[in-house]
């Protein structure tokens, strides 16, 4: 996240001791994850909706820390969390004029074609799901791009929803 040193201390000061002790280095990802873990109060077995709302709250808090500490340039806030059953991934930029890094997903069955050295995606609802920054196949057929400032939510039934993240731009 751009200008992370400006608001790093504010995140640290907000953390519980348990979340504080998760941090072993200086990366913005570690701090964001500690903030997320505090947001879910270290609970497990959350529903996809609970994971999603906690991730949105984490983003809201990061934006507020940025505002409070004068970090006013764009920040890409692209996260993915999973409890092994449900998954939430975000594609988010704090600036209205900036495009965050890309995010794609596909769902179905996947066949490896040895002669072409490629994977074929066979679209199938409730099939396997791959979420990644770029399509993993030679063609983009079967891949869906997640729109800017949207999240992809995969629930315990492998149902996929993509929705706008209800958080305004910072600037």
C-alpha positions in Angstrom: 0.0 0.0 0.0 1.4 3.3 -1.0 2.7 5.5 1.8 2.5 2.6 4.2 5.2 4.1 6.5 2.9 7.1 7.1 0.2 5.0 8.8 2.0 1.8 9.8 2.3 3.0 13.5 -1.4 3.7 13.6 -2.2 0.2 12.6 0.2 -1.2 15.2 -1.4 0.9 17.9 -4.9 -0.4 17.1 -4.0 -4.0 17.3 -4.7 -6.4 20.1 -1.6 -8.1 21.6 -2.5 -11.3 19.9 -2.7 -9.6 16.4 0.5 -7.6 17.2 2.4 -10.8 17.8 1.4 -12.1 14.4 3.7 -9.5 12.8 7.2 -10.8 12.2 8.4 -8.4 9.6 7.6 -5.0 8.0 5.4 -5.8 5.1 2.1 -4.0 4.6 0.5 -7.5 4.0 1.4 -8.6 7.5 -0.1 -5.6 9.1 -3.2 -5.8 7.0 -3.6 -9.5 7.9 -3.1 -8.8 11.6 -5.8 -6.1 11.3 -8.1 -8.6 9.5 -7.5 -11.2 12.3 -8.5 -8.7 14.9 -11.6 -7.8 12.9 -12.7 -11.5 12.9 -11.6 -11.8 16.6 -9.4 -14.8 15.5 -12.6 -16.9 15.0 -12.6 -19.7 12.5 -15.4 -21.5 10.6 -16.9 -18.2 9.4 -19.5 -18.1 6.7 -18.4 -16.5 3.4 -20.6 -13.5 4.2 -18.7 -13.0 7.5 -15.3 -13.3 5.8 -16.5 -10.8 3.2 -17.8 -8.2 5.7 -14.6 -8.6 7.8 -12.5 -7.9 4.7 -14.5 -4.9 3.8 -14.1 -3.6 7.4 -10.4 -4.1 7.2 -10.3 -2.1 4.0 -12.4 0.7 5.6 -10.0 0.8 8.5 -6.9 1.0 6.3 -8.5 3.9 4.4 -9.3 5.7 7.6 -5.7 5.2 8.9 -4.4 6.6 5.5 -6.7 9.6 5.8 -5.8 10.2 9.4 -2.1 10.2 8.6 -2.1 12.2 5.3 -1.5 9.2 3.0 -3.4 10.6 0.1 -1.9 8.8 -3.0 -3.5 5.8 -4.5 -3.2 2.5 -2.7 -4.0 -0.9 -4.3 -5.8 -3.0 -1.7 -6.0 -6.4 -3.3 -6.6 -9.2 -0.7 -7.5 -12.8 -0.7 -8.6 -14.7 2.4 -9.8 -18.3 2.8 -10.7 -20.5 5.6 -10.3 -23.6 3.4 -14.1 -23.6 2.7 -15.0 -20.1 1.7 -12.8 -17.6 -0.2 -13.0 -13.8 -0.7 -10.7 -11.9 -3.0 -10.8 -8.1 -3.7 -9.6 -5.9 -6.5 -9.6 -2.3 -5.0 -7.9 1.0 -5.6 -8.4 4.0 -3.3 -8.1 6.6 -6.1 -11.0 7.1 -8.6 -8.6 7.5 -11.5 -6.5 4.4 -10.9 -7.0 0.8 -12.0 -6.0 -1.8 -9.5 -4.1 -4.9 -10.6 -6.2 -7.4 -12.5 -8.1 -10.2 -11.0 -9.7 -13.1 -12.9 -11.6 -16.3 -12.1 -13.0 -19.3 -13.8 -15.1 -22.2 -12.6 -15.6 -25.6 -14.0 -13.4 -28.6 -14.8 -9.9 -28.4 -16.2 -8.2 -30.6 -18.7 -4.5 -30.6 -19.4 -3.8 -30.9 -23.1 -0.3 -32.3 -23.4 0.3 -31.6 -27.1 -0.7 -28.0 -26.7 0.9 -27.8 -23.2 -2.2 -25.9 -22.0 -5.2 -26.2 -19.8 -8.8 -26.2 -21.2 -11.5 -24.7 -19.1 -14.8 -26.5 -19.3 -17.4 -24.1 -17.8 -19.4 -25.8 -15.1 -21.3 -24.1 -12.2 -20.3 -25.4 -8.8 -17.1 -26.9 -10.4 -13.6 -26.1 -9.2 -12.7 -22.4 -9.0 -9.4 -20.7 -9.8 -8.8 -17.1 -8.8 -5.7 -15.4 -10.1 -4.2 -12.2 -11.4 -4.1 -13.3 -15.0 -5.7 -16.2 -17.0 -3.6 -19.3 -16.7 -4.4 -20.6 -20.1 -3.2 -19.6 -23.6 -6.6 -18.1 -24.4 -8.8 -16.0 -22.1 -11.8 -18.2 -23.0 -13.7 -19.2 -19.9 -12.0 -16.5 -17.7 -14.0 -13.7 -16.2 -12.3 -10.4 -15.2 -13.4 -9.0 -11.8 -14.3 -5.3 -12.2 -12.5 -2.5 -10.4 -13.4 -2.2 -6.7 -15.3 -5.5 -6.7 -14.9 -8.7 -4.7 -15.4 -12.3 -5.6 -16.9 -14.5 -2.9 -16.9 -18.3 -3.0 -19.1 -20.0 -0.5 -19.1 -23.5 1.0 -21.2 -24.7 -2.0 -18.7 -23.4 -4.5 -21.3 -20.7 -5.5 -19.5 -17.6 -6.9 -20.8 -14.1 -6.5 -19.1 -10.9 -7.7 -20.2 -7.7 -6.1 -19.2 -4.0 -5.8 -17.3 -3.2 -2.7 -19.4 -0.7 -0.8 -16.6 1.6 0.1 -16.1 5.0 -1.5 -12.8 6.1 -3.0 -10.4 7.8 -0.7 -9.8 10.7 -3.0 
